[in-house]
Amino acid sequence: MKYLIILSVPSLVLFNFAMAQHPGLGNPIVHKISEDVYAVTNLDHSFKYGWTNAGIIFTENSVIFIDCGMTEASAEFLWEPARKNLQGNEKIYLILTHEHCDHIFGMNVFKKKGATVIAHELMIEFLKEWSDKYKSTMIKKLKWSQQKGDKIFGEVKLSLPDRVISQDTVLTINGETISLLSTPGHSKTQLTVYEPKTKTLFASDVIYQGGNPNTSFGGTQEWKAWIRALQRLKSMEIEIICPGHGNLCGKDEIYRNIGYLQGFIKGFQSRGEYK
């Protein structure tokens, strides 16, 4: 597999894999933040809300994936940079940041490889209700044929998480600590993942880079909770943010997202639509 090394960001090496286009893959870029921490951007998003992002963290005898893309092809791509660093005896973990299809449809690729899936406890109720109809619902919403849906999404087989959390949790894996933060607002199940050695935040949909936060999954109560979550993140020592969508960024995007949500709530309240 050929790749191009780009030194356009200080202390960050970007690998833009030149590979044959596959339906449901997008134009993925692997960002090497350190020897053990990677961000992957520009994975396919079938609704064209901006590309979907994910993360990979290595410890001595494990590999942790943060989200798994919207398609089977995206998930298989995520596996490639990990596979090259594996010795064959590592434990595999998959952290699902929330329940939306663009972050979980690739789950089965990692389950087949023996991954332990970690998610918010509210994911259980959602997956029990939606696991058998989520793919077909999205195909219908996109106005695709079943054939096109199968070609782009691939095999979508959703299963319940192996481990759930309900509050901030520190995972200790092979002596390395990773913080899982409960940051609801965009979704009740929303988690963010903080890697302290590189001060990298895998923010998922808590932070939107370059675009407006997607507020369509809640109301005033959820949006205010979202602002509180962002205020928490603002106080943390963060150098790199991998948002759920968009480019890698810094803490300026936290302030921009807070400002947008505050204005959004004010606008609705002034029109009497939400109290």
Secondary structure as UniProt FT lines:
FT   STRAND          2..9
FT   TURN            10..11
FT   STRAND          12..18
FT   TURN            23..25
FT   STRAND          26..32
FT   STRAND          37..43
FT   TURN            46..47
FT   STRAND          52..59
FT   TURN            60..61
FT   STRAND          62..66
FT   HELIX           72..83
FT   TURN            84..85
FT   STRAND          91..95
FT   HELIX           101..104
FT   TURN            105..106
FT   HELIX           107..111
FT   TURN            112..114
FT   STRAND          116..120
FT   HELIX           122..130
FT   TURN            131..133
FT   HELIX           134..142
FT   HELIX           146..153
FT   STRAND          163..165
FT   STRAND          169..173
FT   TURN            174..175
FT   STRAND          176..182
FT   TURN            188..189
FT   STRAND          191..195
FT   TURN            196..199
FT   STRAND          200..208
FT   TURN            216..217
FT   HELIX           220..234
FT   STRAND          240..245
FT   HELIX           252..270
FT   TURN            271..272
//
